[in-house]
Amino acid sequence: MGYLLAACAIALCALVAWRWQVERERILVPPDPADAAAVALAVIGDSDSHSYQDIYTFPIASPMRGGAFRQGSLQWTEVLDRLRGKNLDLGPWGMYGYRRILARAGRVLGAAPRSPRKRDFRYNFAITGAGCDDLLDSPQAQVRQLLALMEGEPARWHDGIVVIRMGVNSFGGGEALEALARDAATSSALQTIAGCVAALDRSVALLHARQPGLRIVLVGIFNNADWPPNLDRWQSPAALANIQAGLDAFDAPLRKMADADRRIAFFDDRAWFAGHWGSRDSAGLPAYRDLQLPGLRVSNTSGDESHHAVLEDGHAGTAWNACWAQSLVALLNARFDARIAPITDAEIVALVGAGATGAAGPADPP
């Protein structure tokens, strides 16, 4: 009996806290100050899209997301906001989502509260560690959370854009790549890949059912054989070819979806990386070139300083993310006639230079 009373008390406290949090956020979320002409841009994804300046998830004192250069280390979403925020509206910066216990209480009541809690742009649903199950089926199903947001402001999204960048945590890690390297045709990773493709297909269908005019960018999978911590692995042409063939099982259906629907664009992440840093040689050994911009040279190495492509914690550095944002804008213009001013190399160099001095971090709103 005592346990039952304790459980009821906990549930009641969670319910009260959740309702209080709902009312509090309803008051504190500011109106969107973006230019009225800016197109709403939502993001679905994992740590490849979760803003680095989220000091709630990544406290300032932690060595993550840039270490000593944390304030100036930027995710591609943060780059877009600084360089093209007048064209692409990621929503106001602030605290969004509920702690998991409060979210569970809300779901008991039949609501679909946003979870987990983080400090980010309102339209950025990406969460570190997310996988394909987090598109539609997990407690923090990002696409369903986005659909709920769209339902509340439909006019904002009738010609909006959604970038979906998901998959690496489901089948792009070392264990999955090792299985693909041995035999791509029989790897158990192929079943996971097929599940991811199916989840993406369902996600696109649901989004278009809610907003037929919505433009969607499907980002292909990055090959983590090109990730600096993995450069001493899979040093044979056969293993690398098997990995590429396995990853093609993900990219090919996404490309086909884009070919069949002008509202969908495919971003080839592997081709993008090769175009900027190159690849391994014919023997499977690292043969990467440096990315060179006026006054800036970036190597495919790890470290928090600006001349490294990848941060010490393994995530893309500011130069990588700025170049990625540059290519995304080019894709939006080419595929959707978005008419956004191209991001220039000079802008990238200036942004990376500001970050090297710790000057590029956002001013956190009160």
DRENFIRO-434271 format. One record per residue (C-alpha): x, y, z; residue in three letters. Coordinates in pm, whole numbers, always signed. Example, Ala and Ser with C-alpha at 12.3 -4.5 7.8 and 13.67 -1.06 7.14 Angstrom:
<site X="+1230" Y="-450" Z="+780" resn="ala"/>
<site X="+1367" Y="-106" Z="+714" resn="ser"/>
***
This chain:
<site X="+0" Y="+0" Z="+0" resn="met"/>
<site X="+283" Y="+232" Z="+92" resn="gly"/>
<site X="+450" Y="+175" Z="-245" resn="tyr"/>
<site X="+123" Y="+250" Z="-425" resn="leu"/>
<site X="+77" Y="+576" Z="-235" resn="leu"/>
<site X="+438" Y="+673" Z="-309" resn="ala"/>
<site X="+391" Y="+596" Z="-679" resn="ala"/>
<site X="+73" Y="+803" Z="-688" resn="cys"/>
<site X="+247" Y="+1091" Z="-513" resn="ala"/>
<site X="+533" Y="+1079" Z="-762" resn="ile"/>
<site X="+291" Y="+1068" Z="-1056" resn="ala"/>
<site X="+94" Y="+1361" Z="-913" resn="leu"/>
<site X="+411" Y="+1565" Z="-859" resn="cys"/>
<site X="+525" Y="+1487" Z="-1215" resn="ala"/>
<site X="+185" Y="+1586" Z="-1350" resn="leu"/>
<site X="+183" Y="+1916" Z="-1160" resn="val"/>
<site X="+541" Y="+1988" Z="-1266" resn="ala"/>
<site X="+461" Y="+1910" Z="-1628" resn="trp"/>
<site X="+159" Y="+2138" Z="-1632" resn="arg"/>
<site X="+365" Y="+2413" Z="-1467" resn="trp"/>
<site X="+638" Y="+2366" Z="-1726" resn="gln"/>
<site X="+384" Y="+2387" Z="-2011" resn="val"/>
<site X="+245" Y="+2715" Z="-1881" resn="glu"/>
<site X="+593" Y="+2850" Z="-1810" resn="arg"/>
<site X="+719" Y="+2778" Z="-2162" resn="glu"/>
<site X="+400" Y="+2919" Z="-2312" resn="arg"/>
<site X="+489" Y="+3247" Z="-2139" resn="ile"/>
<site X="+866" Y="+3241" Z="-2194" resn="leu"/>
<site X="+889" Y="+3136" Z="-2559" resn="val"/>
<site X="+932" Y="+3467" Z="-2741" resn="pro"/>
<site X="+764" Y="+3554" Z="-3067" resn="pro"/>
<site X="+978" Y="+3469" Z="-3364" resn="asp"/>
<site X="+1176" Y="+3782" Z="-3454" resn="pro"/>
<site X="+1288" Y="+3650" Z="-3792" resn="ala"/>
<site X="+1242" Y="+3849" Z="-4109" resn="asp"/>
<site X="+893" Y="+3789" Z="-4244" resn="ala"/>
<site X="+1044" Y="+3676" Z="-4574" resn="ala"/>
<site X="+1258" Y="+3407" Z="-4413" resn="ala"/>
<site X="+1158" Y="+3049" Z="-4492" resn="val"/>
<site X="+1098" Y="+2823" Z="-4191" resn="ala"/>
<site X="+1370" Y="+2558" Z="-4168" resn="leu"/>
<site X="+1329" Y="+2254" Z="-3942" resn="ala"/>
<site X="+1601" Y="+2002" Z="-3863" resn="val"/>
<site X="+1562" Y="+1635" Z="-3777" resn="ile"/>
<site X="+1878" Y="+1453" Z="-3675" resn="gly"/>
<site X="+2147" Y="+1355" Z="-3428" resn="asp"/>
<site X="+2468" Y="+1515" Z="-3298" resn="ser"/>
<site X="+2563" Y="+1608" Z="-3654" resn="asp"/>
<site X="+2289" Y="+1875" Z="-3626" resn="ser"/>
<site X="+2246" Y="+1942" Z="-3250" resn="his"/>
<site X="+2371" Y="+2298" Z="-3185" resn="ser"/>
<site X="+2707" Y="+2315" Z="-3011" resn="tyr"/>
<site X="+2612" Y="+2619" Z="-2805" resn="gln"/>
<site X="+2352" Y="+2418" Z="-2614" resn="asp"/>
<site X="+2507" Y="+2481" Z="-2274" resn="ile"/>
<site X="+2225" Y="+2290" Z="-2105" resn="tyr"/>
<site X="+2329" Y="+1962" Z="-2269" resn="thr"/>
<site X="+2698" Y="+2048" Z="-2304" resn="phe"/>
<site X="+2801" Y="+2266" Z="-2006" resn="pro"/>
<site X="+3062" Y="+2532" Z="-2070" resn="ile"/>
<site X="+3314" Y="+2358" Z="-1844" resn="ala"/>
<site X="+3296" Y="+2028" Z="-2037" resn="ser"/>
<site X="+3567" Y="+1938" Z="-2292" resn="pro"/>
<site X="+3298" Y="+1864" Z="-2551" resn="met"/>
<site X="+3215" Y="+2063" Z="-2865" resn="arg"/>
<site X="+3538" Y="+2261" Z="-2886" resn="gly"/>
<site X="+3695" Y="+2252" Z="-2541" resn="gly"/>
<site X="+3886" Y="+2576" Z="-2488" resn="ala"/>
<site X="+3744" Y="+2700" Z="-2821" resn="phe"/>
<site X="+3390" Y="+2606" Z="-2727" resn="arg"/>
<site X="+3236" Y="+2953" Z="-2758" resn="gln"/>
<site X="+3350" Y="+2984" Z="-3117" resn="gly"/>
<site X="+3279" Y="+2625" Z="-3227" resn="ser"/>
<site X="+2966" Y="+2618" Z="-3441" resn="leu"/>
<site X="+2733" Y="+2355" Z="-3578" resn="gln"/>
<site X="+2602" Y="+2400" Z="-3936" resn="trp"/>
<site X="+2268" Y="+2520" Z="-3801" resn="thr"/>
<site X="+2445" Y="+2792" Z="-3603" resn="glu"/>
<site X="+2646" Y="+2887" Z="-3912" resn="val"/>
<site X="+2327" Y="+2923" Z="-4117" resn="leu"/>
<site X="+2165" Y="+3136" Z="-3850" resn="asp"/>
<site X="+2459" Y="+3376" Z="-3844" resn="arg"/>
<site X="+2520" Y="+3397" Z="-4216" resn="leu"/>
<site X="+2172" Y="+3350" Z="-4367" resn="arg"/>
<site X="+1929" Y="+3401" Z="-4081" resn="gly"/>
<site X="+1741" Y="+3659" Z="-4285" resn="lys"/>
<site X="+1661" Y="+3390" Z="-4542" resn="asn"/>
<site X="+1625" Y="+3074" Z="-4335" resn="leu"/>
<site X="+1439" Y="+3082" Z="-4005" resn="asp"/>
<site X="+1539" Y="+2811" Z="-3758" resn="leu"/>
<site X="+1314" Y="+2964" Z="-3494" resn="gly"/>
<site X="+1418" Y="+3170" Z="-3192" resn="pro"/>
<site X="+1703" Y="+3048" Z="-2973" resn="trp"/>
<site X="+1591" Y="+2927" Z="-2631" resn="gly"/>
<site X="+1512" Y="+2638" Z="-2399" resn="met"/>
<site X="+1273" Y="+2383" Z="-2548" resn="tyr"/>
<site X="+1142" Y="+2043" Z="-2455" resn="gly"/>
<site X="+1063" Y="+1879" Z="-2123" resn="tyr"/>
<site X="+1270" Y="+1663" Z="-1896" resn="arg"/>
<site X="+1198" Y="+1298" Z="-1958" resn="arg"/>
<site X="+995" Y="+1243" Z="-1641" resn="ile"/>
<site X="+772" Y="+1541" Z="-1727" resn="leu"/>
<site X="+738" Y="+1424" Z="-2087" resn="ala"/>
<site X="+629" Y="+1081" Z="-1967" resn="arg"/>
<site X="+366" Y="+1242" Z="-1746" resn="ala"/>
<site X="+239" Y="+1440" Z="-2044" resn="gly"/>
<site X="+216" Y="+1129" Z="-2259" resn="arg"/>
<site X="+10" Y="+958" Z="-1988" resn="val"/>
<site X="-237" Y="+1244" Z="-2033" resn="leu"/>
<site X="-248" Y="+1187" Z="-2408" resn="gly"/>
<site X="-25" Y="+1483" Z="-2499" resn="ala"/>
<site X="+287" Y="+1469" Z="-2715" resn="ala"/>
<site X="+530" Y="+1696" Z="-2531" resn="pro"/>
<site X="+864" Y="+1778" Z="-2688" resn="arg"/>
<site X="+1152" Y="+1590" Z="-2527" resn="ser"/>
<site X="+1429" Y="+1587" Z="-2419" resn="pro"/>
<site X="+1507" Y="+1935" Z="-2295" resn="arg"/>
<site X="+1781" Y="+2135" Z="-2466" resn="lys"/>
<site X="+1887" Y="+2489" Z="-2554" resn="arg"/>
<site X="+1869" Y="+2530" Z="-2929" resn="asp"/>
<site X="+1671" Y="+2684" Z="-3213" resn="phe"/>
<site X="+1300" Y="+2619" Z="-3181" resn="arg"/>
<site X="+1279" Y="+2432" Z="-3511" resn="tyr"/>
<site X="+1589" Y="+2218" Z="-3451" resn="asn"/>
<site X="+1475" Y="+1883" Z="-3314" resn="phe"/>
<site X="+1812" Y="+1708" Z="-3355" resn="ala"/>
<site X="+1931" Y="+1524" Z="-3044" resn="ile"/>
<site X="+2275" Y="+1383" Z="-2976" resn="thr"/>
<site X="+2267" Y="+1003" Z="-2988" resn="gly"/>
<site X="+1949" Y="+982" Z="-3195" resn="ala"/>
<site X="+1899" Y="+699" Z="-3440" resn="gly"/>
<site X="+1641" Y="+605" Z="-3700" resn="cys"/>
<site X="+1400" Y="+485" Z="-3430" resn="asp"/>
<site X="+1386" Y="+846" Z="-3311" resn="asp"/>
<site X="+1224" Y="+960" Z="-3633" resn="leu"/>
<site X="+877" Y="+822" Z="-3552" resn="leu"/>
<site X="+874" Y="+549" Z="-3290" resn="asp"/>
<site X="+1068" Y="+645" Z="-2977" resn="ser"/>
<site X="+931" Y="+858" Z="-2691" resn="pro"/>
<site X="+1115" Y="+1155" Z="-2843" resn="gln"/>
<site X="+1003" Y="+1088" Z="-3201" resn="ala"/>
<site X="+1134" Y="+1398" Z="-3376" resn="gln"/>
<site X="+911" Y="+1391" Z="-3683" resn="val"/>
<site X="+599" Y="+1359" Z="-3470" resn="arg"/>
<site X="+716" Y="+1650" Z="-3253" resn="gln"/>
<site X="+768" Y="+1856" Z="-3567" resn="leu"/>
<site X="+422" Y="+1762" Z="-3696" resn="leu"/>
<site X="+272" Y="+1882" Z="-3367" resn="ala"/>
<site X="+457" Y="+2213" Z="-3401" resn="leu"/>
<site X="+337" Y="+2251" Z="-3761" resn="met"/>
<site X="-20" Y="+2187" Z="-3656" resn="glu"/>
<site X="+0" Y="+2486" Z="-3425" resn="gly"/>
<site X="+128" Y="+2726" Z="-3694" resn="glu"/>
<site X="+34" Y="+2584" Z="-4036" resn="pro"/>
<site X="+79" Y="+2906" Z="-4232" resn="ala"/>
<site X="+442" Y="+2921" Z="-4126" resn="arg"/>
<site X="+512" Y="+2586" Z="-4290" resn="trp"/>
<site X="+317" Y="+2582" Z="-4615" resn="his"/>
<site X="+643" Y="+2637" Z="-4808" resn="asp"/>
<site X="+889" Y="+2545" Z="-4532" resn="gly"/>
<site X="+1199" Y="+2328" Z="-4555" resn="ile"/>
<site X="+1295" Y="+2025" Z="-4346" resn="val"/>
<site X="+1647" Y="+1881" Z="-4338" resn="val"/>
<site X="+1662" Y="+1517" Z="-4223" resn="ile"/>
<site X="+2012" Y="+1398" Z="-4138" resn="arg"/>
<site X="+1987" Y="+1065" Z="-3959" resn="met"/>
<site X="+2142" Y="+720" Z="-3968" resn="gly"/>
<site X="+2502" Y="+727" Z="-3850" resn="val"/>
<site X="+2414" Y="+612" Z="-3496" resn="asn"/>
<site X="+2203" Y="+328" Z="-3636" resn="ser"/>
<site X="+2444" Y="+176" Z="-3889" resn="phe"/>
<site X="+2744" Y="+406" Z="-3939" resn="gly"/>
<site X="+2955" Y="+313" Z="-3635" resn="gly"/>
<site X="+3266" Y="+99" Z="-3626" resn="gly"/>
<site X="+3090" Y="-230" Z="-3555" resn="glu"/>
<site X="+2847" Y="-190" Z="-3845" resn="ala"/>
<site X="+3121" Y="-80" Z="-4084" resn="leu"/>
<site X="+3333" Y="-377" Z="-3978" resn="glu"/>
<site X="+3046" Y="-611" Z="-4068" resn="ala"/>
<site X="+2999" Y="-438" Z="-4402" resn="leu"/>
<site X="+3372" Y="-451" Z="-4472" resn="ala"/>
<site X="+3374" Y="-830" Z="-4431" resn="arg"/>
<site X="+3075" Y="-891" Z="-4659" resn="asp"/>
<site X="+2833" Y="-617" Z="-4754" resn="ala"/>
<site X="+2590" Y="-857" Z="-4919" resn="ala"/>
<site X="+2519" Y="-1059" Z="-4602" resn="thr"/>
<site X="+2584" Y="-802" Z="-4329" resn="ser"/>
<site X="+2323" Y="-770" Z="-4058" resn="ser"/>
<site X="+2362" Y="-395" Z="-4100" resn="ala"/>
<site X="+2157" Y="-419" Z="-4420" resn="leu"/>
<site X="+1844" Y="-497" Z="-4221" resn="gln"/>
<site X="+1903" Y="-191" Z="-4006" resn="thr"/>
<site X="+1960" Y="+18" Z="-4318" resn="ile"/>
<site X="+1635" Y="-108" Z="-4469" resn="ala"/>
<site X="+1454" Y="-12" Z="-4148" resn="gly"/>
<site X="+1603" Y="+336" Z="-4163" resn="cys"/>
<site X="+1496" Y="+382" Z="-4524" resn="val"/>
<site X="+1144" Y="+269" Z="-4438" resn="ala"/>
<site X="+1129" Y="+515" Z="-4146" resn="ala"/>
<site X="+1245" Y="+797" Z="-4371" resn="leu"/>
<site X="+986" Y="+704" Z="-4634" resn="asp"/>
<site X="+711" Y="+711" Z="-4370" resn="arg"/>
<site X="+843" Y="+1040" Z="-4232" resn="ser"/>
<site X="+833" Y="+1208" Z="-4572" resn="val"/>
<site X="+481" Y="+1080" Z="-4636" resn="ala"/>
<site X="+355" Y="+1212" Z="-4301" resn="leu"/>
<site X="+520" Y="+1550" Z="-4350" resn="leu"/>
<site X="+377" Y="+1592" Z="-4698" resn="his"/>
<site X="+35" Y="+1480" Z="-4579" resn="ala"/>
<site X="+44" Y="+1766" Z="-4327" resn="arg"/>
<site X="+202" Y="+2021" Z="-4561" resn="gln"/>
<site X="+196" Y="+1926" Z="-4932" resn="pro"/>
<site X="+419" Y="+2219" Z="-5024" resn="gly"/>
<site X="+694" Y="+2131" Z="-4778" resn="leu"/>
<site X="+1044" Y="+2093" Z="-4925" resn="arg"/>
<site X="+1253" Y="+1814" Z="-4773" resn="ile"/>
<site X="+1629" Y="+1753" Z="-4787" resn="val"/>
<site X="+1735" Y="+1394" Z="-4727" resn="leu"/>
<site X="+2102" Y="+1376" Z="-4629" resn="val"/>
<site X="+2294" Y="+1066" Z="-4730" resn="gly"/>
<site X="+2515" Y="+873" Z="-4491" resn="ile"/>
<site X="+2870" Y="+981" Z="-4417" resn="phe"/>
<site X="+3137" Y="+712" Z="-4443" resn="asn"/>
<site X="+3307" Y="+695" Z="-4105" resn="asn"/>
<site X="+3603" Y="+522" Z="-4267" resn="ala"/>
<site X="+3703" Y="+882" Z="-4352" resn="asp"/>
<site X="+3670" Y="+994" Z="-3988" resn="trp"/>
<site X="+4016" Y="+1070" Z="-3838" resn="pro"/>
<site X="+3989" Y="+817" Z="-3550" resn="pro"/>
<site X="+3925" Y="+541" Z="-3807" resn="asn"/>
<site X="+4199" Y="+614" Z="-4058" resn="leu"/>
<site X="+4409" Y="+318" Z="-3942" resn="asp"/>
<site X="+4122" Y="+76" Z="-4010" resn="arg"/>
<site X="+3998" Y="-98" Z="-4327" resn="trp"/>
<site X="+4317" Y="-29" Z="-4519" resn="gln"/>
<site X="+4236" Y="-248" Z="-4816" resn="ser"/>
<site X="+4050" Y="-173" Z="-5140" resn="pro"/>
<site X="+3818" Y="-473" Z="-5092" resn="ala"/>
<site X="+3709" Y="-371" Z="-4742" resn="ala"/>
<site X="+3651" Y="-11" Z="-4846" resn="leu"/>
<site X="+3456" Y="-118" Z="-5155" resn="ala"/>
<site X="+3235" Y="-339" Z="-4937" resn="asn"/>
<site X="+3167" Y="-49" Z="-4700" resn="ile"/>
<site X="+3076" Y="+180" Z="-4988" resn="gln"/>
<site X="+2845" Y="-83" Z="-5136" resn="ala"/>
<site X="+2670" Y="-128" Z="-4801" resn="gly"/>
<site X="+2623" Y="+245" Z="-4752" resn="leu"/>
<site X="+2486" Y="+267" Z="-5106" resn="asp"/>
<site X="+2193" Y="+58" Z="-4980" resn="ala"/>
<site X="+2092" Y="+364" Z="-4779" resn="phe"/>
<site X="+2175" Y="+641" Z="-5025" resn="asp"/>
<site X="+2027" Y="+482" Z="-5337" resn="ala"/>
<site X="+1663" Y="+473" Z="-5213" resn="pro"/>
<site X="+1693" Y="+830" Z="-5085" resn="leu"/>
<site X="+1826" Y="+944" Z="-5421" resn="arg"/>
<site X="+1540" Y="+760" Z="-5591" resn="lys"/>
<site X="+1286" Y="+939" Z="-5369" resn="met"/>
<site X="+1437" Y="+1273" Z="-5468" resn="ala"/>
<site X="+1445" Y="+1182" Z="-5837" resn="asp"/>
<site X="+1072" Y="+1104" Z="-5823" resn="ala"/>
<site X="+958" Y="+1418" Z="-5638" resn="asp"/>
<site X="+1067" Y="+1778" Z="-5698" resn="arg"/>
<site X="+979" Y="+1856" Z="-5337" resn="arg"/>
<site X="+1266" Y="+1634" Z="-5220" resn="ile"/>
<site X="+1639" Y="+1695" Z="-5254" resn="ala"/>
<site X="+1921" Y="+1449" Z="-5185" resn="phe"/>
<site X="+2245" Y="+1570" Z="-5025" resn="phe"/>
<site X="+2526" Y="+1326" Z="-5105" resn="asp"/>
<site X="+2740" Y="+1352" Z="-4790" resn="asp"/>
<site X="+3008" Y="+1109" Z="-4908" resn="arg"/>
<site X="+3056" Y="+1290" Z="-5238" resn="ala"/>
<site X="+3058" Y="+1620" Z="-5051" resn="trp"/>
<site X="+3341" Y="+1508" Z="-4823" resn="phe"/>
<site X="+3543" Y="+1370" Z="-5114" resn="ala"/>
<site X="+3501" Y="+1699" Z="-5296" resn="gly"/>
<site X="+3649" Y="+1890" Z="-5003" resn="his"/>
<site X="+3912" Y="+1657" Z="-4853" resn="trp"/>
<site X="+3953" Y="+1374" Z="-5102" resn="gly"/>
<site X="+3971" Y="+1009" Z="-5001" resn="ser"/>
<site X="+4205" Y="+716" Z="-4956" resn="arg"/>
<site X="+4435" Y="+596" Z="-5233" resn="asp"/>
<site X="+4395" Y="+286" Z="-5450" resn="ser"/>
<site X="+4561" Y="+75" Z="-5180" resn="ala"/>
<site X="+4318" Y="+191" Z="-4913" resn="gly"/>
<site X="+4563" Y="+417" Z="-4732" resn="leu"/>
<site X="+4481" Y="+776" Z="-4625" resn="pro"/>
<site X="+4551" Y="+1021" Z="-4909" resn="ala"/>
<site X="+4352" Y="+1323" Z="-4797" resn="tyr"/>
<site X="+4432" Y="+1673" Z="-4911" resn="arg"/>
<site X="+4392" Y="+1988" Z="-4707" resn="asp"/>
<site X="+4095" Y="+2213" Z="-4765" resn="leu"/>
<site X="+4240" Y="+2548" Z="-4870" resn="gln"/>
<site X="+4056" Y="+2879" Z="-4857" resn="leu"/>
<site X="+4219" Y="+3225" Z="-4865" resn="pro"/>
<site X="+4415" Y="+3242" Z="-4540" resn="gly"/>
<site X="+4275" Y="+2912" Z="-4410" resn="leu"/>
<site X="+4402" Y="+2556" Z="-4440" resn="arg"/>
<site X="+4202" Y="+2272" Z="-4280" resn="val"/>
<site X="+4330" Y="+1914" Z="-4253" resn="ser"/>
<site X="+4131" Y="+1595" Z="-4205" resn="asn"/>
<site X="+4260" Y="+1564" Z="-3850" resn="thr"/>
<site X="+4117" Y="+1592" Z="-3498" resn="ser"/>
<site X="+4164" Y="+1885" Z="-3261" resn="gly"/>
<site X="+3979" Y="+2188" Z="-3132" resn="asp"/>
<site X="+4189" Y="+2446" Z="-3318" resn="glu"/>
<site X="+4046" Y="+2585" Z="-3641" resn="ser"/>
<site X="+4291" Y="+2405" Z="-3874" resn="his"/>
<site X="+4141" Y="+2066" Z="-3783" resn="his"/>
<site X="+3837" Y="+1942" Z="-3974" resn="ala"/>
<site X="+3709" Y="+1749" Z="-3672" resn="val"/>
<site X="+3689" Y="+1855" Z="-3308" resn="leu"/>
<site X="+3867" Y="+1659" Z="-3037" resn="glu"/>
<site X="+3536" Y="+1502" Z="-2933" resn="asp"/>
<site X="+3487" Y="+1366" Z="-3286" resn="gly"/>
<site X="+3230" Y="+1612" Z="-3420" resn="his"/>
<site X="+3274" Y="+1835" Z="-3722" resn="ala"/>
<site X="+3461" Y="+2160" Z="-3664" resn="gly"/>
<site X="+3344" Y="+2506" Z="-3761" resn="thr"/>
<site X="+3519" Y="+2501" Z="-4101" resn="ala"/>
<site X="+3359" Y="+2168" Z="-4191" resn="trp"/>
<site X="+3015" Y="+2288" Z="-4079" resn="asn"/>
<site X="+3048" Y="+2622" Z="-4256" resn="ala"/>
<site X="+3142" Y="+2453" Z="-4584" resn="cys"/>
<site X="+2855" Y="+2208" Z="-4533" resn="trp"/>
<site X="+2613" Y="+2497" Z="-4482" resn="ala"/>
<site X="+2755" Y="+2660" Z="-4796" resn="gln"/>
<site X="+2677" Y="+2347" Z="-4998" resn="ser"/>
<site X="+2332" Y="+2312" Z="-4843" resn="leu"/>
<site X="+2242" Y="+2665" Z="-4953" resn="val"/>
<site X="+2367" Y="+2583" Z="-5302" resn="ala"/>
<site X="+2148" Y="+2272" Z="-5306" resn="leu"/>
<site X="+1841" Y="+2465" Z="-5187" resn="leu"/>
<site X="+1895" Y="+2717" Z="-5465" resn="asn"/>
<site X="+1950" Y="+2456" Z="-5735" resn="ala"/>
<site X="+1669" Y="+2220" Z="-5636" resn="arg"/>
<site X="+1406" Y="+2449" Z="-5488" resn="phe"/>
<site X="+1492" Y="+2786" Z="-5645" resn="asp"/>
<site X="+1529" Y="+2923" Z="-5291" resn="ala"/>
<site X="+1710" Y="+3237" Z="-5414" resn="arg"/>
<site X="+1939" Y="+3261" Z="-5113" resn="ile"/>
<site X="+2264" Y="+3451" Z="-5156" resn="ala"/>
<site X="+2544" Y="+3192" Z="-5180" resn="pro"/>
<site X="+2770" Y="+3168" Z="-4877" resn="ile"/>
<site X="+3112" Y="+3287" Z="-4986" resn="thr"/>
<site X="+3453" Y="+3150" Z="-4896" resn="asp"/>
<site X="+3536" Y="+3489" Z="-4746" resn="ala"/>
<site X="+3241" Y="+3459" Z="-4508" resn="glu"/>
<site X="+3357" Y="+3114" Z="-4403" resn="ile"/>
<site X="+3712" Y="+3233" Z="-4339" resn="val"/>
<site X="+3586" Y="+3528" Z="-4133" resn="ala"/>
<site X="+3357" Y="+3306" Z="-3928" resn="leu"/>
<site X="+3626" Y="+3046" Z="-3861" resn="val"/>
<site X="+3870" Y="+3324" Z="-3771" resn="gly"/>
<site X="+3624" Y="+3472" Z="-3523" resn="ala"/>
<site X="+3575" Y="+3129" Z="-3369" resn="gly"/>
<site X="+3951" Y="+3086" Z="-3326" resn="ala"/>
<site X="+3942" Y="+3383" Z="-3089" resn="thr"/>
<site X="+3627" Y="+3259" Z="-2912" resn="gly"/>
<site X="+3416" Y="+3540" Z="-3056" resn="ala"/>
<site X="+3159" Y="+3350" Z="-3259" resn="ala"/>
<site X="+2933" Y="+3209" Z="-2989" resn="gly"/>
<site X="+2574" Y="+3333" Z="-2968" resn="pro"/>
<site X="+2445" Y="+3584" Z="-2721" resn="ala"/>
<site X="+2209" Y="+3377" Z="-2510" resn="asp"/>
<site X="+1873" Y="+3552" Z="-2479" resn="pro"/>
<site X="+1741" Y="+3629" Z="-2131" resn="pro"/>
***
